[in-house]
């Protein structure tokens, strides 16, 4: 598989990850993530004998990076919502991390 095809596979998997995150479909998210990781391995293993990255490959890599950042933002928003709900349910409004607390036990 060449780098172009591998990057396209990564982009397709990232679109599937975003759809799974929006639908809260854990099984689909796991499948999409495995496909993404396999695609990333394929990009690294591709031997296209191209000393320079073509503009098309650069655009595909930038698209993959943008989509991955979108996934990261969704995950962070979901984690923040869960944290907020847990705080509301427990009445614990303390931050989940307080700098310096670890040093008190060391």
Secondary structure by P-SEA (a helix, b strand, c coil): ccaaaaaaaaaaaaaaaaaaaaaccaaaaaaaaaaaaaaaaaaaacccccccccaaaaaaaaaaaaaaaaaaaaaaaaaaaaaaaaaaaacccccccccccccccc
